[in-house]
């Protein structure tokens, strides 16, 4: 089929499919750019099933962008806890403040201004402008890459500069200009529920007659990717320094690293798993415990968390002392076990705190 006809066939078939297969979502049909933006940021790197309750909680807690802008940072981070990729939450807060100050709380209405917002890329800008304002910008995400690469038989790597440009052009060409919002939702839903990474529903697909991958019996090889991600291994030794009053020390992560603005126990990063003798020789251990004999010290089993570019192995050392003296490090905060639930922690620490086989007296 001639390329223009093939493109029209794709757009028509996709929209026909969408009429009968639309997924009900609370943000569908939403015209408020704030709520569209909120849902899109939450769904970045997050499955719909996981992100949906977070969206509902954020919408209830911060019904307007002014409410979000005025939220205390710790409160917002606690509400985000468990979603991961915490830079999204920080960017969300920064952008809300900017819109409150620069735009008097009114979300910008043009693609360029929206794209310039912190944490907003071409995909999110296209989603907001097409859903809220009906502007003709095509979304390009993992689902779109997969659908287009299979249908058009594109073997350009999606993680290459050339591939990103090629797919963006094709996505824009097949966009339905009469209702770009409906089309964008249709192709995302189609990729998420029908043209899935594994076991796509090709047998009843309206596009199969013109789908290059289906005709070649090569659906599984699309889309192409070139980069192999090598994960960095990191080993964290957390010191749970407990005194007679059952209080422990925590601090906020401020460095430009993973989990910025989240809380943690005092941390020693090491080259590998540590023995107690080696731990006792570390400067931080000596600062916190060295001047007073530790009454007892016990390590947990290792806990792990896998991130996009690294894997964390964490061991939690419960160290019993007679009395805290936190002046050695001004960033440390002394809190009771009962108060830990009020602070946002990385997932690996939450896994430790929630392990019911542990010896911590959290109540």
C-alpha positions in Angstrom: 0.0 0.0 0.0 1.2 3.5 -0.9 2.6 5.2 2.2 0.0 8.0 2.6 -2.8 5.4 2.3 -1.1 3.2 4.8 -0.9 6.1 7.2 -4.6 7.0 6.8 -5.5 3.3 7.2 -3.6 3.2 10.5 -5.3 6.4 11.9 -8.8 5.3 10.9 -8.3 1.7 12.2 -6.9 2.9 15.5 -9.8 5.3 16.1 -12.3 2.6 15.2 -10.7 0.3 17.7 -10.8 3.0 20.4 -14.5 3.6 20.1 -15.1 0.0 21.4 -12.1 -0.5 23.6 -11.7 2.7 25.7 -10.2 2.2 29.2 -12.1 4.1 31.9 -9.6 6.3 33.8 -10.4 9.2 36.1 -8.3 11.6 34.1 -9.8 10.7 30.7 -11.9 13.5 29.2 -10.3 15.8 31.7 -9.8 19.4 30.4 -8.1 20.9 33.4 -4.4 21.1 32.4 -3.3 20.9 36.1 -4.9 17.5 36.6 -3.7 16.3 33.2 -0.2 17.4 34.1 -0.5 15.8 37.6 -1.6 12.5 36.1 1.1 12.5 33.4 3.9 13.2 35.9 2.7 10.4 38.3 2.5 8.0 35.4 6.0 8.6 34.2 8.0 5.4 34.9 4.9 4.1 36.8 2.2 1.5 35.8 -1.4 2.8 35.8 -2.4 0.3 38.5 0.3 1.7 40.9 -0.2 5.4 39.9 -4.0 5.6 40.1 -4.3 5.7 43.9 -1.5 8.3 44.1 -3.3 10.5 41.6 -6.5 10.2 43.6 -4.7 11.2 46.8 -2.9 14.1 45.3 -6.1 15.4 43.7 -7.9 15.2 47.0 -5.1 16.8 49.0 -4.2 19.5 46.5 -7.3 20.2 44.3 -5.6 23.2 42.7 -2.1 24.1 41.6 -2.0 26.8 44.3 -2.7 24.2 46.9 0.2 22.1 45.5 2.5 25.1 45.4 1.8 25.9 49.1 2.3 22.3 50.3 5.1 21.7 52.8 8.0 19.8 51.1 8.1 17.0 53.7 4.3 16.5 53.4 4.5 16.3 49.6 7.4 13.8 49.7 5.6 11.7 52.2 2.5 11.5 49.9 4.8 10.5 47.0 6.5 7.8 49.1 6.6 4.5 47.3 6.3 5.8 43.7 10.1 6.1 43.2 11.9 8.5 40.8 11.6 11.2 43.5 12.9 13.9 41.2 9.4 13.9 39.7 8.0 15.0 43.0 10.6 17.7 43.4 10.0 19.0 39.9 6.2 18.8 40.4 6.6 21.1 43.5 9.0 23.5 41.8 6.8 23.8 38.7 3.6 24.4 40.8 5.4 27.2 42.6 6.6 28.7 39.3 3.1 28.7 37.8 1.7 30.1 41.0 4.2 33.0 40.9 4.8 33.6 37.2 1.3 32.8 35.8 -0.8 33.7 38.8 -1.8 30.0 39.2 -3.1 29.7 35.6 -1.5 26.9 33.6 0.2 28.1 30.4 -1.7 27.3 27.2 1.0 27.0 24.5 3.3 24.1 23.8 6.6 26.0 24.1 5.7 27.4 27.5 4.6 24.1 28.8 7.7 22.3 27.4 9.8 24.9 29.3 8.4 23.8 32.7 10.7 21.8 34.9 10.1 18.1 34.6 8.1 18.4 31.4 9.4 16.8 28.2 8.0 16.6 24.7 5.7 13.7 25.6 4.1 15.4 28.6 3.8 18.7 26.8 2.1 17.0 23.9 -0.3 15.2 26.2 -1.3 18.4 28.1 -1.7 20.5 25.0 -3.7 17.9 23.1 -5.9 16.8 26.0 -6.6 20.2 27.6 -6.5 22.5 24.5 -7.0 20.3 21.5 -3.7 21.3 19.9 -2.1 19.1 17.3 0.9 17.6 19.0 1.5 13.8 18.9 2.6 11.9 22.0 5.6 9.6 21.7 6.2 7.2 24.5 7.1 3.5 24.9 3.7 2.4 23.7 3.8 4.6 20.7 7.3 3.5 19.7 6.1 -0.2 19.9 2.9 0.3 17.9 4.5 2.4 15.1 7.6 0.3 14.8 5.5 -2.9 14.4 2.9 -1.4 12.0 5.5 0.4 9.8 8.2 -2.2 10.2 10.8 0.4 11.4 14.1 -1.1 12.4 15.7 2.1 13.6 16.7 1.9 17.2 14.3 3.8 19.5 17.0 4.8 21.9 19.1 6.5 19.2 18.9 10.2 18.2 18.0 9.2 14.7 15.2 6.9 15.9 13.7 9.5 18.2 13.5 12.0 15.3 12.1 9.4 12.9 9.4 8.2 15.2 8.4 11.8 16.2 7.9 12.7 12.5 5.8 9.6 11.8 3.7 10.1 15.0 3.0 13.6 13.9 2.0 12.5 10.3 -0.5 9.9 11.5 -2.0 12.2 14.2 -5.8 12.9 13.7 -5.8 16.7 13.5 -9.6 16.9 14.1 -9.3 15.4 17.6 -5.6 15.0 18.6 -6.5 14.3 22.2 -8.7 11.3 21.4 -6.1 10.0 18.9 -3.2 10.3 21.5 -5.3 8.5 24.1 -6.2 5.8 21.5 -2.6 5.0 20.5 -1.4 4.9 24.2 -4.3 2.6 25.2 -3.7 0.4 22.1 -0.1 -0.1 23.1 -0.9 -0.6 26.7 -3.7 -3.2 26.3 -3.6 -4.6 22.8 -0.2 -4.2 21.1 1.6 -5.2 24.2 5.3 -6.0 24.6 4.5 -9.7 25.1 1.5 -11.7 23.7 -0.1 -8.9 21.7 -3.6 -9.6 20.5 -2.8 -9.8 16.8 -5.5 -12.3 15.9 -8.3 -9.8 16.1 -6.4 -6.6 15.4 -8.0 -4.2 12.9 -4.5 -3.2 11.6 -3.1 -6.7 11.0 -3.6 -6.6 7.2 -1.2 -3.6 6.9 1.0 -4.3 9.9 4.5 -5.1 8.7 5.5 -7.0 11.8 2.4 -9.2 11.6 2.9 -9.9 7.9 6.5 -10.8 8.5 5.6 -13.0 11.5 8.2 -10.9 13.4 6.1 -9.0 16.0 8.5 -9.9 18.8 11.5 -8.2 17.3 10.0 -4.7 17.3 10.9 -2.2 18.5 14.7 -2.2 18.2 16.9 -1.0 21.0 20.7 -0.7 21.0 21.8 0.2 24.5 22.5 -2.4 27.2 22.2 -0.9 30.6 24.9 -1.9 33.1 23.8 -1.3 36.7 26.1 0.1 39.3 26.2 -1.8 42.6 26.2 0.3 45.8 26.4 -0.9 49.4 24.7 1.1 52.2 25.3 0.6 55.9 22.6 2.3 57.9 23.2 3.0 61.6 20.1 2.8 63.7 21.5 4.4 66.8 19.0 3.8 69.6 19.2 5.3 73.1 17.4 4.4 76.4 14.4 6.5 75.4 13.8 4.4 72.3 14.7 7.3 70.0 16.8 7.1 66.9 18.7 9.5 64.6 17.6 10.4 61.1 18.7 13.0 58.5 17.5 14.3 55.2 19.4 13.4 52.0 20.4 16.8 50.5 23.2 15.9 48.1 22.5 15.6 44.4 22.2 11.9 44.4 19.4 9.4 44.5 16.5 10.0 46.9 17.2 13.7 47.4 15.0 15.3 50.1 14.0 11.9 51.5 15.0 10.8 55.0 17.4 8.1 56.1 19.3 6.7 59.1 23.0 7.8 59.3 24.7 6.2 56.4 28.1 4.7 55.6 28.5 3.8 51.9 31.0 0.9 51.5 32.6 -1.1 48.7 30.8 -4.2 49.8 29.1 -5.9 52.7 30.8 -5.0 56.0 31.8 -6.9 59.1 31.2 -5.4 62.5 34.9 -4.8 63.2 35.3 -2.8 60.0 32.1 -0.8 60.8 33.4 0.2 64.2 36.5 1.7 62.5 34.4 4.1 60.4 34.5 7.8 61.3 30.7 8.2 61.4 30.4 5.2 63.7 33.1 6.6 66.0 31.4 10.1 65.9 28.0 8.7 66.9 29.0 5.8 69.2 32.7 5.7 69.8 32.9 7.9 72.9 30.3 5.7 74.6 30.5 1.9 74.5 27.8 0.5 72.4 25.7 -1.7 74.7 24.8 -3.9 71.7 25.1 -4.0 67.9 23.2 -6.2 65.5 23.0 -6.3 61.7 19.9 -7.0 59.7 19.8 -9.3 56.7 20.6 -7.4 53.5 17.7 -5.6 51.8 17.9 -4.6 48.1 16.3 -2.0 45.8 16.9 -1.9 42.1 16.8 1.5 40.3 17.1 2.3 36.7 20.9 2.6 36.7 22.0 1.0 40.0 21.2 -1.6 42.6 21.3 -0.8 46.3 22.2 -3.4 48.9 21.5 -2.2 52.4 22.3 -3.6 55.8 20.7 -2.0 58.9 22.8 -2.0 62.1 20.9 -1.6 65.3 23.2 0.0 67.8 22.2 0.4 71.4 23.7 3.3 73.4 22.9 5.0 76.7 22.2 8.5 75.5 22.2 10.5 72.2 24.5 13.4 71.6 23.8 14.7 68.1 25.9 17.9 68.2 28.6 16.1 66.2 26.4 16.4 63.1 23.9 19.2 62.9 21.9 17.6 60.1 20.8 14.8 62.4 17.4 14.7 64.0 16.4 12.7 67.0 13.0 11.1 66.7 11.0 8.3 68.4 10.2 5.1 66.5 6.6 6.1 66.6 7.4 9.3 64.7 9.2 7.5 61.8 5.8 7.1 60.0 5.7 10.8 59.5 8.8 10.9 57.3 9.3 9.9 53.7 12.0 7.2 53.3 13.4 5.4 50.3 11.8 2.1 49.5 14.7 0.0 50.8 14.3 1.6 54.2 10.5 1.1 54.1 11.1 -2.6 53.3 13.2 -2.8 56.4 10.7 -1.0 58.6 7.8 -3.1 57.4 9.6 -6.4 57.9 7.6 -8.1 60.7 10.4 -10.5 61.4 12.6 -7.7 62.7 13.5 -6.8 66.2 12.6 -3.0 66.0 10.1 -1.8 68.5 8.1 0.5 66.2 4.8 1.4 67.7 
